[in-house]
Amino acid sequence: MGRHFEVRAAAMQKTANQKAKVYSRYSKEILVAAKNGDPDPDMNQALKKAIERAKANNVPADVIKRAIDKAKSSADENFSSARYEGFGSGGGSTIIIDCLTDNANRTIANLRACFNKSHAKLGVGGSVSFGYEHLGVIVIEYTDEEAMMDAMIEHDIDLNDIEIEDGYMTITTNPNQLDEAKTVVEELIPDVKFLVLEDKMVPNEEVELQGEDLELFKRLVTLLDDVDDVQNVYHNVSNLNN
């Protein structure tokens, strides 16, 4: 099962718009973790992990600090998570959208508008996700597969796969061990830079779209990216960024 799209996705994150989206996403995750526990990361493991992942994804320290300060203030914001699933206009394309929202009615209305404008269809819960695996994903610039595998096995990491393409390594593992896997990578490569460090829904099979179907699916993903409540978008279209 190929994971090479993760490298392409990492490259896409270098654009300004993608960076802004990443900052917003982690700010919200840090805010929620801080509000649901102690705002001190030394006393709140969920917050500590959210901050570590934010830093690994190059979120600036001031963005992290503002999110924690906001949680400490009297700001009356309460977010809940929600997952939505749907289908593209053709060719077997599917999509999963994870949201953090303080107004579920607003969120679903915005998502429906995105799907309608893209000739796509929202599905019911479970209609798409059965075709995906929940995995921890790490992408780094590194090519010694044997050394990485030995390190992961030595630390009892439940390793799913390691793939290398164009000098980049994609490691997939049990999502519950993502933070432990990160520590293993840092011990093996002290100056490592993470291109991707996330738990993701990864499709079991990918499809290629052509013509109007591809353009409509691109429109759907672009529109979803502009919805503030959207945290993550997963799909099975392998040639979306070609």
ROMI-564546 format. One record per residue: residue number from 1; z, x, y of N, C-alpha, C in turn. Coordinates in Angstrom, 3 decimals, m for minus. Last residue first. Layout:
BEGIN
  seq      n.pz      n.px      n.py     ca.pz     ca.px     ca.py      c.pz      c.px      c.py
  NUM         Z         X         Y         Z         X         Y         Z         X         Y
...
***
This chain:
BEGIN
  seq      n.pz      n.px      n.py     ca.pz     ca.px     ca.py      c.pz      c.px      c.py
  242    m9.208    m1.078    16.832   m10.445    m0.275    16.743   m11.369    m0.594    17.909
  241    m6.971    m2.586    16.627    m7.020    m1.617    17.729    m8.271    m0.731    17.700
  240    m7.390    m4.187    14.368    m7.136    m4.823    15.659    m7.350    m3.856    16.821
  239    m7.880    m3.699    11.688    m8.801    m3.143    12.689    m8.603    m3.723    14.071
  238    m6.027    m5.017    10.084    m6.049    m3.557    10.070    m6.896    m2.963    11.179
  237    m3.816    m7.541    10.367    m5.191    m7.209    10.752    m5.284    m5.694    10.948
  236    m1.361    m8.719     9.892    m2.028    m8.039     8.770    m3.457    m7.641     9.077
  235     1.533    m8.311    12.087     0.327    m8.991    11.601    m0.326    m8.165    10.495
  234     4.280    m8.904    14.251     3.761    m8.251    13.054     2.532    m9.021    12.581
  233     6.017    m8.414    17.168     4.876    m9.119    16.586     4.371    m8.285    15.413
  232     9.160    m8.832    18.778     8.299    m8.104    17.852     7.180    m9.009    17.358
  231    10.095   m10.423    20.940    10.624    m9.094    20.683     9.670    m8.251    19.842
  230     9.439   m12.792    23.368     8.923   m12.151    22.160     9.446   m10.724    22.060
  229    10.188   m13.753    25.821    11.113   m13.957    24.702    10.682   m13.239    23.427
  228     8.013   m13.273    27.535     9.254   m12.495    27.684    10.174   m12.598    26.474
  227     4.769   m12.855    26.634     5.873   m13.819    26.571     7.192   m13.044    26.551
  226     2.812   m10.972    26.386     3.197   m11.347    27.749     4.328   m12.369    27.789
  225     2.270   m10.820    23.723     2.920    m9.667    24.351     3.427    m9.998    25.748
  224     0.799   m13.127    23.348     2.168   m13.076    22.843     2.945   m11.926    23.478
  223    m1.663   m12.311    24.450    m0.907   m13.389    25.074     0.552   m13.382    24.636
  222    m2.364   m10.309    22.592    m2.198    m9.989    24.012    m1.361   m11.048    24.720
  221    m2.600   m11.793    20.236    m1.592   m10.732    20.319    m1.319   m10.366    21.774
  220    m4.747   m13.526    20.955    m3.442   m14.050    20.548    m2.351   m13.002    20.714
  219    m6.837   m11.736    21.438    m6.336   m12.576    22.531    m4.949   m13.097    22.200
  218    m7.208   m10.746    18.872    m6.785    m9.830    19.943    m6.201   m10.622    21.114
  217    m8.146   m13.095    17.726    m6.862   m12.555    17.274    m6.317   m11.559    18.294
  216   m10.560   m13.397    19.058    m9.534   m14.425    19.214    m8.168   m13.910    18.784
  215   m11.912   m11.126    18.142   m11.638   m11.287    19.571   m10.543   m12.320    19.813
  214   m12.087   m11.694    15.389   m11.363   m10.517    15.854   m10.988   m10.656    17.327
  213   m13.682   m14.020    15.425   m12.339   m14.058    14.825   m11.489   m12.890    15.309
  212   m16.079   m13.101    16.539   m15.224   m13.992    17.320   m13.809   m14.060    16.754
  211   m16.300   m10.051    14.750   m16.854   m10.984    15.722   m15.830   m11.799    16.467
  210   m13.938    m9.746    12.041   m15.183    m9.401    12.720   m15.501   m10.448    13.784
  209   m11.062    m8.243    10.499   m11.741    m9.362    11.135   m12.989    m8.868    11.858
  208    m9.643    m7.209     7.509   m10.452    m6.820     8.661   m11.154    m8.056     9.195
  207    m6.261    m7.276     6.252    m7.620    m7.820     6.327    m8.315    m7.215     7.544
  206    m3.810    m6.062     3.893    m4.397    m6.156     5.222    m5.804    m6.746     5.141
  205    m0.888    m6.915     2.059    m2.339    m6.730     2.081    m2.837    m6.896     3.506
  204     1.760    m6.930     2.775     1.405    m6.405     1.457    m0.086    m6.128     1.358
  203     2.827    m5.988     6.070     2.022    m6.835     5.177     1.735    m6.156     3.846
  202     6.157    m5.598     7.077     4.912    m4.882     6.763     4.101    m5.711     5.768
  201     8.385    m5.962     9.549     7.762    m6.747     8.496     6.372    m6.147     8.265
  200    10.685    m3.259    10.213     9.487    m4.053    10.461     9.178    m4.954     9.272
  199    12.882    m1.276    12.020    12.703    m2.077    10.815    11.628    m3.111    11.122
  198    11.937     1.914    13.441    12.180     0.474    13.515    12.218    m0.128    12.117
  197    10.657     4.244    15.032    11.927     4.167    14.303    12.371     2.716    14.396
  196     7.922     6.257    15.808     8.375     4.921    15.423     9.683     5.063    14.680
  195     8.096     8.817    16.707     7.074     7.961    17.290     7.382     6.494    16.992
  194    10.713    10.975    17.342    10.308     9.801    16.579     9.233     9.026    17.347
  193    10.860    14.414    17.093    10.623    13.299    18.016    10.071    12.138    17.205
  192    13.145    17.004    16.069    12.178    15.944    15.765    12.071    14.924    16.904
  191    14.586    19.312    15.952    13.962    18.950    17.233    12.954    17.811    17.080
  190    15.499    19.525    13.223    16.453    19.355    14.337    15.829    18.911    15.654
  189    14.705    18.302    10.432    13.884    18.737    11.569    14.708    18.547    12.838
  188    16.821    17.681     8.728    15.705    18.469     8.215    14.879    19.073     9.345
  187    18.438    16.139    10.350    19.005    17.331     9.716    17.898    18.263     9.226
  186    16.673    14.098    11.029    17.195    14.964    12.094    17.812    16.237    11.520
  185    16.314    12.869     8.528    15.172    13.482     9.216    15.648    14.468    10.276
  184    18.919    11.920     8.094    18.324    12.890     7.166    17.164    13.623     7.834
  183    19.137    10.072    10.176    20.025    11.233    10.152    19.474    12.325     9.236
  182    17.218     8.192     9.339    17.044     8.897    10.615    17.886    10.170    10.639
  181    18.460     7.226     7.056    17.219     7.988     6.913    16.923     8.783     8.185
  180    20.540     5.839     8.254    20.856     6.975     7.401    19.622     7.854     7.210
  179    19.047     3.877     9.545    19.831     4.810    10.351    20.251     6.033     9.541
  178    17.883     2.542     7.318    17.049     3.185     8.329    17.828     4.222     9.140
  177    18.971     1.095     5.304    19.263     2.530     5.316    18.464     3.272     6.385
  176    18.037    m1.420     5.479    19.486    m1.260     5.643    19.904     0.212     5.689
  175    15.341    m1.162     4.813    15.714    m1.302     6.226    17.199    m1.140     6.484
  174    14.296     1.348     2.635    15.123     0.152     2.728    15.588    m0.006     4.179
  173    11.297     2.832     4.052    12.526     2.840     3.268    13.213     1.486     3.349
  172     8.609     4.976     4.753     9.104     3.604     4.654    10.259     3.576     3.667
  171     7.184     7.234     6.945     8.203     7.066     5.898     8.636     5.603     5.902
  170     4.396     8.962     7.829     4.996     7.635     7.875     5.915     7.471     6.669
  169     3.496    11.784     9.650     4.114    11.271     8.429     4.717     9.902     8.705
  168     0.565    13.314    10.919     1.697    12.413    11.126     2.186    11.879     9.775
  167    m1.742    14.732    10.483    m0.576    15.465    10.933     0.663    14.616    11.160
  166    m3.530    12.773     9.524    m3.797    13.463    10.786    m2.553    14.138    11.352
  165    m1.114    11.312     7.519    m2.470    11.169     8.046    m2.546    11.875     9.392
  164     0.914    10.641     4.744     0.566    11.580     5.798    m0.885    11.362     6.211
  163     3.631     8.676     3.520     2.196     8.904     3.666     1.946     9.814     4.857
  162     6.025     7.597     1.264     5.737     8.587     2.300     4.232     8.785     2.332
  161     8.072     4.759     0.381     6.812     5.491     0.362     6.830     6.551     1.460
  160    10.779     4.005    m0.076     9.674     3.160    m0.516     8.384     3.967    m0.647
  159    13.918     5.236    m0.972    12.619     5.538    m0.377    11.542     4.634    m0.957
  158    16.977     4.997    m0.362    16.072     4.160    m1.159    14.684     4.243    m0.531
  157    18.699     8.024    m0.345    17.954     7.046     0.450    16.986     6.306    m0.457
  156    20.407    10.049    m1.306    20.400     8.724    m1.944    19.758     7.651    m1.064
  155    20.070    12.576    m0.383    21.024    11.735     0.341    20.994    10.281    m0.142
  154    18.090    13.569    m2.059    19.405    14.233    m2.057    20.466    13.373    m1.382
  153    15.943    12.014    m1.289    16.525    11.800    m2.613    17.933    12.397    m2.682
  152    15.429    13.126     1.238    15.768    11.707     1.113    16.460    11.426    m0.224
  151    14.791    15.772     0.571    15.921    15.492     1.460    16.372    14.046     1.326
  150    12.509    15.433    m1.029    13.705    16.044    m1.606    14.939    15.721    m0.760
  149    10.757    14.348     0.872    11.147    13.554    m0.290    12.426    14.103    m0.917
  148    10.491    16.498     2.659    11.054    15.227     3.107    11.538    14.396     1.933
  147     9.314    18.445     1.027    10.609    18.714     1.648    11.278    17.415     2.091
  146     6.896    17.137     0.353     7.853    17.506    m0.688     9.242    17.742    m0.108
  145     5.550    16.847     2.815     5.978    15.661     2.063     7.051    16.002     1.036
  144     5.242    18.149     5.640     5.798    18.649     4.378     6.404    17.492     3.591
  143     4.366    17.305     8.133     3.427    17.207     7.006     4.001    17.671     5.666
  142     4.832    15.564    11.230     5.388    16.420    10.174     4.520    16.239     8.935
  141     5.756    13.560    13.618     4.720    14.588    13.458     5.264    15.640    12.502
  140     6.740    10.321    12.310     7.004    11.591    12.986     5.808    12.515    12.800
  139     7.951     7.124    11.864     6.728     7.916    12.032     7.078     9.149    12.855
  138     9.614     4.913     9.756     9.753     6.101    10.603     8.399     6.790    10.663
  137    10.820     1.749     8.995     9.629     2.577     9.186     9.939     3.701    10.167
  136    12.195    m0.383     6.601    12.472     0.553     7.677    11.309     1.511     7.779
  135    10.796    m3.605     5.821    10.974    m2.187     5.566    11.457    m1.462     6.816
  134    10.028    m6.438     4.210    10.911    m5.981     5.280    11.267    m4.534     4.977
  133     6.676    m7.347     3.466     7.910    m6.701     3.048     8.715    m6.308     4.281
  132     4.777   m10.423     3.238     5.206    m9.218     3.928     6.453    m8.653     3.260
  131     4.214   m12.920     2.299     3.202   m11.890     2.106     3.536   m10.571     2.782
  130     6.186   m14.572     3.163     6.209   m14.219     1.735     5.204   m13.101     1.436
  129     5.592   m15.200     5.799     6.472   m14.056     5.547     6.547   m13.664     4.075
  128     4.116   m17.590     5.924     3.441   m16.300     6.080     4.302   m15.158     5.560
  127     5.786   m19.705     5.529     4.372   m19.887     5.189     3.594   m18.585     5.237
  126     8.368   m19.440     6.417     8.067   m19.003     5.063     6.605   m19.097     4.678
  125     8.266   m22.183     8.607     9.010   m21.020     8.148     8.708   m20.685     6.692
  124     4.868   m23.245     9.258     6.290   m23.503     9.041     6.955   m22.227     8.550
  123     2.576   m21.977    11.793     2.941   m22.487    10.484     4.428   m22.768    10.406
  122     0.197   m22.381    14.392     1.575   m22.102    13.999     1.854   m22.705    12.632
  121    m3.053   m21.133    14.589    m2.210   m22.248    14.157    m0.819   m21.757    13.796
  120    m5.629   m20.460    17.067    m4.768   m20.114    15.944    m3.814   m21.271    15.665
  119    m7.177   m20.394    19.326    m7.667   m21.163    18.173    m6.899   m20.788    16.901
  118    m5.940   m19.362    21.500    m6.584   m18.404    20.593    m7.137   m19.068    19.342
  117    m4.661   m21.343    22.821    m5.690   m20.618    23.573    m6.477   m19.653    22.685
  116    m2.766   m22.046    20.871    m3.840   m22.979    21.230    m4.987   m22.266    21.935
  115    m1.062   m19.807    20.879    m1.828   m20.144    19.677    m2.997   m21.064    20.015
  114     0.007   m19.966    23.491    m0.710   m18.764    23.043    m1.595   m19.069    21.839
  113     1.251   m22.472    23.379     0.173   m22.253    24.340    m0.658   m21.034    23.933
  112     3.229   m21.955    21.478     2.165   m22.921    21.170     0.975   m22.732    22.105
  111     4.836   m20.196    22.945     4.128   m19.719    21.767     2.982   m20.662    21.400
  110     5.854   m21.887    24.938     5.039   m20.729    25.312     4.224   m20.205    24.130
  109     7.288   m23.686    23.331     6.207   m24.182    24.186     5.277   m23.041    24.583
  108     9.184   m22.009    22.200     8.184   m22.618    21.324     7.023   m23.178    22.131
  107    10.634   m21.300    24.577     9.978   m20.304    23.736     8.888   m20.926    22.885
  106    11.680   m23.694    25.559    10.742   m22.923    26.373     9.941   m21.955    25.505
  105    13.369   m24.330    23.422    12.279   m25.237    23.794    11.222   m24.521    24.631
  104    15.242   m22.241    23.390    14.298   m22.372    22.283    13.125   m23.283    22.628
  103    16.498   m20.130    25.452    15.976   m21.487    25.588    14.879   m21.691    24.554
  102    17.058   m17.566    25.137    18.180   m18.369    25.621    17.751   m19.812    25.852
  101    15.904   m15.513    22.409    15.712   m16.500    23.462    17.015   m17.164    23.875
  100    13.975   m13.280    20.800    15.348   m13.457    21.255    15.267   m14.364    22.474
   99    11.664   m13.479    18.040    12.052   m13.713    19.436    13.561   m13.627    19.598
   98     8.936   m12.429    16.115    10.386   m12.478    16.246    10.759   m12.565    17.721
   97     6.184   m13.615    14.481     6.713   m13.337    15.813     8.223   m13.492    15.786
   96     3.520   m12.801    12.387     4.948   m13.141    12.454     5.453   m12.728    13.829
   95     0.336   m13.797    11.097     1.134   m13.170    12.147     2.569   m13.683    12.087
   94    m2.829   m13.302     9.403    m1.510   m13.923     9.556    m0.700   m13.150    10.583
   93    m6.186   m13.924     8.358    m5.245   m13.231     9.252    m3.957   m14.027     9.402
   92    m8.274   m14.908     6.849    m7.004   m14.628     6.189    m5.990   m13.906     7.043
   91   m10.523   m15.573     8.369   m10.493   m14.299     7.668    m9.178   m13.945     7.018
   90    m9.377   m17.160    11.460   m10.159   m17.052    10.232    m9.930   m15.731     9.546
   89    m7.542   m17.393    13.498    m8.630   m18.388    13.440    m9.470   m18.281    12.175
   88    m4.264   m16.761    12.052    m5.362   m16.551    12.976    m6.482   m17.543    12.729
   87    m1.145   m18.427    11.670    m2.409   m18.000    11.092    m3.442   m17.815    12.191
   86     2.470   m17.767    11.737     1.240   m18.496    11.988     0.022   m17.813    11.401
   85     5.963   m18.116    12.510     4.883   m17.600    11.670     3.616   m18.410    11.914
   84     8.953   m17.034    14.113     7.843   m17.979    14.021     6.707   m17.323    13.250
   83    12.445   m16.766    14.411    11.205   m16.228    13.844    10.181   m17.347    13.711
   82    15.034   m15.990    16.688    14.190   m17.009    16.070    12.914   m16.344    15.567
   81    18.331   m15.431    17.946    17.091   m14.947    17.339    16.345   m16.099    16.686
   80    19.709   m16.151    21.177    19.694   m16.357    19.727    18.343   m15.898    19.193
   79    21.741   m15.199    23.943    20.469   m15.203    23.243    20.665   m15.469    21.759
   78    23.162   m16.070    26.883    23.418   m16.063    25.451    22.094   m16.221    24.713
   77    24.433   m15.221    29.925    23.219   m15.216    29.121    23.598   m15.107    27.658
   76    25.902   m15.113    32.573    26.025   m16.116    31.509    24.705   m16.218    30.749
   75    27.452   m12.294    33.798    26.150   m12.941    33.586    26.213   m13.848    32.364
   74    29.626   m10.859    34.476    29.851   m12.270    34.162    28.549   m13.025    33.932
   73    29.160    m7.660    32.830    29.309    m8.540    33.988    29.528    m9.978    33.528
   72    28.593    m6.389    30.485    29.971    m6.336    30.966    30.219    m7.311    32.115
   71    25.858    m6.702    30.310    26.710    m7.356    29.305    28.157    m7.407    29.762
   70    25.097    m5.055    32.380    24.809    m6.485    32.478    25.675    m7.269    31.495
   69    25.794    m2.583    31.362    26.482    m3.084    32.556    26.280    m4.588    32.713
   68    23.921    m2.427    29.289    25.349    m2.474    28.971    26.137    m3.030    30.149
   67    21.550    m2.350    30.794    21.741    m3.407    29.799    23.217    m3.557    29.444
   66    21.893    m0.044    32.303    21.795    m1.340    32.985    22.037    m2.490    32.016
   65    21.858     1.935    30.276    23.079     1.713    31.055    23.040     0.341    31.747
   64    19.183     1.790    29.437    20.271     1.496    28.493    21.553     1.150    29.247
   63    17.942     2.640    31.763    17.623     1.313    31.231    18.727     0.866    30.270
   62    18.923     5.209    31.999    19.294     4.234    33.021    18.991     2.811    32.594
   61    17.792     6.547    29.814    19.238     6.318    29.843    19.630     5.260    30.867
   60    14.667     5.137    28.572    15.463     5.961    29.481    16.941     5.560    29.509
   59    13.506     5.171    25.290    14.003     4.291    26.352    14.917     5.111    27.253
   58    12.419     6.496    23.056    12.189     7.019    24.414    12.527     6.033    25.521
   57    13.213     5.773    20.610    11.942     5.205    21.063    11.718     5.460    22.555
   56    15.688     6.911    20.477    14.647     7.467    19.608    13.265     6.953    19.994
   55    17.048     5.183    22.199    16.824     6.574    22.600    15.711     7.203    21.771
   54    17.048     2.880    20.572    16.415     2.854    21.889    16.094     4.271    22.348
   53    18.560     3.761    18.438    17.156     3.430    18.216    16.397     3.377    19.541
   52    21.010     4.127    19.731    20.361     5.256    19.071    18.883     4.986    18.848
   51    21.558     1.502    20.581    21.358     2.560    21.570    20.634     3.744    20.948
   50    21.879     0.243    18.112    20.841    m0.235    19.038    20.525     0.833    20.077
   49    24.093     1.621    17.126    22.806     1.750    16.441    21.658     1.304    17.339
   48    26.045     0.784    18.968    25.756     2.208    18.803    24.392     2.410    18.160
   47    26.099    m1.968    18.503    25.658    m1.459    19.798    25.264     0.015    19.689
   46    27.132    m1.948    15.920    25.835    m2.580    16.173    25.249    m2.083    17.489
   45    29.622    m0.715    16.275    28.586    m0.038    15.501    27.192    m0.632    15.748
   44    31.747    m0.263    18.703    30.813    m1.323    18.311    29.622    m0.666    17.612
   43    33.168     1.744    19.803    33.949     0.676    19.173    33.059    m0.423    18.592
   42    31.328     3.334    20.949    32.234     3.980    19.996    33.072     2.951    19.241
   41    30.097     1.657    22.807    29.411     1.937    21.541    30.286     2.627    20.506
   40    31.695    m0.895    24.426    31.824     0.539    24.180    31.169     0.854    22.833
   39    31.694    m3.621    24.525    30.606    m2.926    25.214    30.676    m1.405    25.102
   38    32.377    m5.250    21.428    32.885    m4.390    22.492    31.717    m3.680    23.181
   37    30.167    m8.015    20.927    31.276    m7.154    20.504    31.796    m6.382    21.699
   36    28.119    m9.413    21.995    28.681    m9.938    20.742    29.834    m9.090    20.206
   35    27.316    m7.916    24.141    27.984    m9.194    24.418    28.659    m9.747    23.160
   34    26.084    m5.753    22.858    27.259    m5.518    23.697    28.027    m6.808    23.954
   33    23.939    m7.005    21.562    24.941    m6.285    20.763    26.222    m6.081    21.560
   32    22.544    m8.012    23.808    23.083    m8.931    22.804    24.175    m8.250    21.984
   31    21.859    m5.581    25.117    22.634    m6.619    25.796    23.301    m7.550    24.793
   30    20.267    m4.376    23.167    21.520    m3.740    23.571    22.434    m4.748    24.255
   29    18.141    m6.192    23.115    18.903    m5.945    21.891    20.262    m5.314    22.214
   28    17.215    m5.960    25.752    17.742    m7.240    25.295    18.591    m7.055    24.027
   27    16.379    m3.310    25.758    17.388    m3.764    26.727    18.040    m5.045    26.244
   26    14.365    m3.370    23.856    15.622    m2.701    23.527    16.730    m3.056    24.506
   25    12.429    m4.926    25.289    12.910    m5.322    23.965    14.254    m4.694    23.652
   24    11.968    m3.458    27.596    12.506    m4.812    27.686    13.118    m5.243    26.363
   23    10.863    m1.105    26.515    12.092    m1.048    27.306    12.766    m2.415    27.352
   22     8.553    m2.170    25.310     9.572    m1.512    24.487    10.904    m1.457    25.230
   21     7.201    m3.049    27.590     7.597    m4.015    26.565     8.694    m3.442    25.676
   20     6.732    m0.642    28.884     7.533    m1.666    29.554     8.046    m2.682    28.550
   19     5.052     0.563    26.995     6.356     1.149    27.299     7.273     0.119    27.943
   18     2.829    m1.084    27.164     3.588    m1.044    25.922     4.971    m0.451    26.151
   17     1.968    m0.493    29.748     2.373    m1.859    29.408     3.217    m1.884    28.139
   16     1.312     2.232    29.520     2.396     1.804    30.414     2.893     0.416    30.046
   15     0.835     3.494    26.157     0.355     2.883    27.382     1.534     2.368    28.201
   14     1.924     4.342    23.794     1.934     5.293    24.891     1.435     4.679    26.198
   13     1.641     2.667    21.694     2.873     2.531    22.462     2.911     3.458    23.670
   12    m0.593     3.462    20.318    m0.748     2.382    21.287     0.480     2.257    22.180
   11     0.489     5.282    18.531    m0.372     5.764    19.611    m0.516     4.711    20.697
   10     1.789     3.535    16.806     2.575     4.483    17.595     1.757     5.006    18.765
    9    m0.361     2.265    15.617     0.543     1.480    16.460     1.370     2.393    17.345
    8    m1.373     4.389    14.144    m2.187     3.810    15.211    m1.311     3.006    16.163
    7     0.739     4.693    12.380     0.386     5.796    13.262    m0.446     5.277    14.423
    6     0.672     2.254    11.059     1.860     2.587    11.835     1.567     3.733    12.807
    5    m1.604     2.222     9.546    m1.648     1.464    10.801    m0.432     1.784    11.667
    4    m0.905     3.448     7.205    m1.522     4.253     8.248    m1.609     3.524     9.582
    3     0.179     2.493     4.942     1.023     2.361     6.129     0.371     3.058     7.330
    2    m1.075     0.826     2.025    m1.252     1.728     3.143    m0.314     1.433     4.301
    1     0.000     0.855    m1.190     0.000     0.000     0.000     0.000     0.890     1.238
***
